[in-house]
């Protein structure tokens, strides 16, 4: 990790501190997971290192450095750190969230917003509202409002059988198992799984799996992986096939200079 994370400040819950914005810093080891939970306040989840996998009841997000996820207050979610994680988060009070997203939103993090988040994590929890802390909070909120939204959400099924399938493919997106194979493992017929996928995600199995693979590949690209390695990691044996799917989904090539800002 990039230096030692500040010790968590436990004297006042971050959801209750008497400030419009509270910053939080914690590092997680490889494989750590935070079970499904909620927060009273909205959150901006950001990682300086590592990839966050964040799952709500309806969507899954794979979030590398350079991006963040905005979650409204009261929304149940779970977080996992498959490769370790240096998390830096902001808790935003409802009266300070004017103009911010009403639902979950993946955001592109500018260099300025990144430095503001790090600076806020170094401030006292009850920062000076008329001093540096107040200026940082005001500028951070404005930067979040201006941050580009990114289309990286993958629909999350509700059926327990599909959730097991989705969790397995999320852990191994390169899996070559067919829907018939998954049906045998899930204890349901292929016809039932096809019907459930359409009903719960609005997609067929093949399209949903492609969306998952491309979201994972986009996170790898944003983390510095080459297009060839990202393609292989998520199950594309052919670089041209990966490039074509990536262009169709995101409107640009996976090796382009601004590829990570589009996805």
Number of C-alpha atoms within 10 A of each C-alpha: 13 8 6 9 16 12 10 11 13 8 8 11 11 22 19 13 15 14 20 19 29 27 23 22 21 16 23 18 15 13 11 15 17 12 12 14 12 15 16 16 22 27 25 21 22 28 23 19 19 23 26 27 18 21 21 18 14 14 16 23 26 26 28 26 23 21 27 28 25 23 25 24 20 13 18 15 19 16 20 21 21 17 14 19 25 24 21 23 23 24 26 25 22 15 7 15 18 11 11 18 16 13 12 19 21 25 26 22 22 17 9 11 20 20 14 16 22 16 15 25 21 14 15 12 22 13 18 13 14 8 9 13 21 17 12 20 25 14 14 21 20 13 17 22 16 15 18 17 21 18 15 25 21 21 22 21 23 14 13 10 17 20 14 15 17 20 12 13 18 19 10 14 22 17 14 10 10 11 17 15 12 19 20 11 13 17 10 14 15 17 12 10 22 17 14 20 23 14 12 16 17 14 17 16 18 13 12 19 20 20 20 24 26 26 24 25 28 27 25 24 22 22 17 12 16 14 20 18 14 23 28 16 19 24 18 22 13 11 15 12 12 25 19 14 19 24 14 11 16 19 13 19 17 27 14 9 9 12 18 23 18 16 26
